[in-house]
């Protein structure tokens, strides 16, 4: 049986095993998909042990290891290179081939399910880690009117902005402009917190989108709704869409996402 894993810390909460088993059932496939908690700072040794003991076909990578995974891979796709982050790895013999499906998953969910156009939109991305890089890299070719990045540590936003050719702004400065789409790509929701964005930042937003997902609205989602955002979404739709792209990379077939998302909701 082909084996797959999702790697992170923490990772026990992940819905990825349920999603990929649902995808496999669409094609009458039997696969194994499990979570695996890696020790922070020890990615290479943990990965070596996983490959030696389990011989997986592929793995997904989540917080906080996406940039570690980028450095680890023998080969990366153009979109992973643009993001400098990997969330999907295919093992081909001794080679580890890295890809980034976060961005395409986000774009498909926002345009397809939410019906919010990104071409011509002014987009604010909060965060400067691997998830933010994946989203910004996917937004770049879409003709957004503006893409800006804000982060608690402004220097990291500046580094991301220079690397991907977008503007870096402080959280305070986000209040000075109107944004149609505001994205939370930080891990603040895991700590039951929201980025320190002024309420007024959300007043013209057609969509406020948290890449995290939860049973209840995240602090970012509550802040956005209370501050006037027209629509507020969590990242469950993106999770399902990026998983579908990973499934296609590993197994060569593209599953239907709508019934899986509906089941999870």
N, C-alpha and C positions, 0 to 999 in steps of 0.2 A: 504494500500500500504506500502511495506517495505521501510523504510527510511535509508539513508546513508549520511554521511557528510565527507568533508575533512577539517581538522582543521589546522590553521597556522596563521602566522602574518608576512608579508601580505599574503593574500591567494586569493584575487579576481581574480588574473591572472591565477589561476590553470586551467589546461585542464582536470582534473580528472572527473568533471561532464560529459563532452562530451564523454570521453573514456568509462565510466561505462554505460552511456545510450546506446552507440554503442554496448557494450558487451551484455547488456540486450536484445537489439533488435535481436541479433542472436538466442535467445531462446524464442522470443515472450513474454518476461517478461515486466511487468510494475513496475518500481521502481522510487523512488524519491532520487536524489543525489544532494546535495547543498554544497556550501562553507560556512564556519563559521569562522570568525576572532575572535580569543581568545586574551584577554588582557595578555601580557607578565607578568609573575610572579603571575598569578592568575588561573593556569591551573585547579586545583581541583575544585574551585568554578564554573568556566565556564563549566566544564564537568558535574558537578552535575546539573546545570541548563539545559544543553542540554538534559541530560537523562530524567530529570523530565518533560520537556516541549515537547520533540519530540519522546522519546522512540525509538531511532535508533536501527537497527539490528547491525550496525557496523560503524566504522569511520576509515578514513585514517588520519595520522598525519604527517605533514611536518614541515619545519623550523619555529620556533626554539624549537619545543616541543617534539622531539623524546625521549630525555632522561627523560623529565617529564612524558611522557606516560609510559616509562618503570617502573618508580617508582610507578606510579598510579595503574597499573594492579594487579589484584588478582593472576593471573597465567600467566606465559610467556612460550613460546616455547624454545627449546634448542638454535635455531638460534638467537632468541631475547636475550636470556641470554648471549650468546657468544658476541653479539654486545653491550649489555647493552643499547639497544635502540629499541623502538617500533614504527613502522609506520602503523600498521594495528591492529585494536582492534575488536574483536567479543564479543558482549554482550550476555551472556547466563544466563538468569534470572537476578540474582543480581551480577553475576560474570562478570568481565572484563578480557578477555583472550587476551594477547598481542603477536604479532608475528612481525617478521621483514622480509619483502619481497624485500627490496632494493637490498640485495646482490644477491639473485637468479635472480632478474630482470636484474641486471648488467651483470651477467655471461651469461645468456641466450642471451642477445643482442650482447655481444662481440663475443661469440663463434658462435652463430647461424646466426645472420644477418651480422656482420662485418667479420666473418671468421678468427678472430685472435686467435691463440692458447694461452692459459694461462699456460698450463703445461710446465714447464721449462723456463718460462718467468721471467725476472727481472722487478718487478712492483714497481712503486713509487706512493704512495697515498698522495696527498696534502690535509691537513685538519685533524682535530682531534675531530670532533663532531659526532653526531649520524649517519650521512650518511657515514662518513669515517669508523666508527666502523662496520656498516652493510656490507660494501664492503670488508673490511679486513677479517671479520669473514667468509665470503663466499669464499674468495680466499684461506684461510688457508688449506682446504683439497684438493686443486687442483694440488698440486705438483709444485708450482711456484719455480723457482730457488732462488728467493729472493723477499721478500716483505719489503718495508721500508715506514715509515711515516714521512712527514715533515709538519711543521705548523708554522705560524707566531709567536705564543707563543710556544717556544721549549719545555717548561715544560709540556704542554698539550700533545705534541707528545710523550714525554717520558712516561707519564702516560698511554696513549693508547698502546704504544709499550710494556710496562711491562704487562698490562692487557691481551693483546692478543698474546704476545710472538713474536713480530716482532721488527725490528730495528727502532730507531728514529734517524733522521738526520736533520741538519739545511738546509734551502733553499740553502745557499752558498755551502754546502758540496754535494748537489745533482749533481753538475757539475763534480765531481771527478769520477763518475761511469757511465756506459752505461745502459740505461733503454729501454726495449722493449715497455712497456706500462706505460703511465703516466696519472694519474687520478686526476682531480680537484674535490675534495669533499668539498671544502670551499664554503662559500656563497658570495665570492668576486664578482662574476658576477652580483649579485643583486645590487651592488654598482658601476657597470661598471668598475671594476678593475680586475686585474689578480694577482695570487700569485707571490711573488717576486722570481721567479725561473730564474736562469741565462739562456740565450739563448742556450748555449752549452749543457745544460741538455737534450734538445730535439733532438740532432743531430742523434742519432741511434734509435729513437722511431718509431716502426711500427704503434703505435696508441696513440694519445692524446685524452682523453675522458673527457668532462666536464659533470658532473652529472646534471647541470642546462641545461635548454633548452630555446631557444629564436628564434624569427623570423630571426634575423641576427646573424652571428658568435659572440660569446662572446669574451671578451678581452683575456681570456685564449686560446680560439681556434685561435684567430688571432696571438697571441704570438707563439703558437706551429707551425702554418703554416709558419710563417715568419722565424722560427728557424730551420726548416728542418724536422719536423715530417712527416712521409710518409702518414699518414691518420689522419684526425681530425674529431671528431664527438661530437655532443651535446647529452644530456641525454634523448631525446624524446623517443628513442627506449627502454631505460631502464624504463622510466615512464610507457609506455604501458605494458611492460612485468611484472613489479612489480604490476601494477594494475590488470592484469589477474590473478596473484597468489592470490591477495586479494579477487577478485571476486569468485575464487574457494573456498577460505576459508569460505566466507560468505554464498555462495549459492550452493556449491557442484558441480559446473560444470565449466569446463575450456574453455574459449572463444578462438577464433582464433585472433591472434594479428596482422598478416600482413595486412589485409584489413583496420584495424583501424589506424595503423601507416601510411599507404599510404594515407588515407583520411586526416589525420592531416597534412601531408607534403604538 
